Amino acid sequence: MTLTAAPDTEVAVAHPPAVRRRRVRWQRAISPLTILLVWEAAARADLISAEKLPAPSTVLRTGWRLASDGTLGEHLLSSLSRAAVGLLIGGVLALVLGSIAGLLRLGDDVVDPPVQMARMLPHLALVPLLIIWVGIGESMKITLVALGAFFPLYFNTYAGIRDIDERLVEAARTCGLGTWARIRHVVVPGALPSLFLGLRLAIGAAWLSLVVGEQTNTQNGIGFLMMEAREFSQTDVVVLGLFVYAGLGLLSDVLLRVAERRALGWRRGLRAS
């Protein structure tokens, strides 16, 4: 006897992972767009003073004007250069010192205590001292960014190494793997999730430090553009600068998420339902 399915029977088709991820990305854009629409409507209804907070459309026109004459691009390039150099210096130091403290008992005794003491000091409050030490030029701004990026990445590197199951290291040693082979095949993969988390926090701290640094004796950069606009009560330019900083932070986080998914494709974490 042959059984045939009814014509009106619905067959559930599972959506591919790529489709689900794309849908989630669109859903993540709903709330920011809603905020912008409400903001625009409130500004057009004169519920928000244009002198205090201009409408998003006004900020967009200002951004287009500054981008067309090259002003925005020039200042943006200066800010990106400072952020990249400071992040590179702070990131390399954090990875090196965090690895030494995490892998070596002597490194833990020598490196970690002073770092734990220094982390209690708010690095943004060190601006007057940095001015005395390195001056008020580019060195101060890059140092401030490096300090902001150092601590999150150091602590996550240290914690990522120390959280690795010691039984995995012992198993690798039993299988005949040498020190460098154990670091490559056990320590690095085990610490990568914490490293990516630390890098995300470090990039956020770097942008925050750059905002403060560029408002101190600077002749270029997004922070300088905002400070100059404040002197002339150009609120739209100030808000544009905030949008640029927010956009840079969002873009860097998205790129880092993509790199994390590629590097940690073997990991299957909990997905929100």
Secondary structure, 3 states (H helix, E strand, C coil): CCCCCCCCCCCCCCCCHHHHHHHHHHHHCHHHHHHHHHHHHHHHCCCCCCCCCCCHHHHHHHHHHHHHCCHHHHHHHHHHHHHHHHHHHHHHHHHHHHHHHHHCHHHHHHCHHHHHHHCCCCHHHHHHHHHHHHCCCHHHHHHHHHHHHHHHHHHHHHHHHHCCCHHHHHHHHHCCCCHHHHHHHHHHHHHHHHHHHHHHHHHHHHHHHHHHHCCCCCCCCHHHHHHHHHHCCCHHHHHHHHHHHHHHHHHHHHHHHHHHHHHCCCCCCCCCC
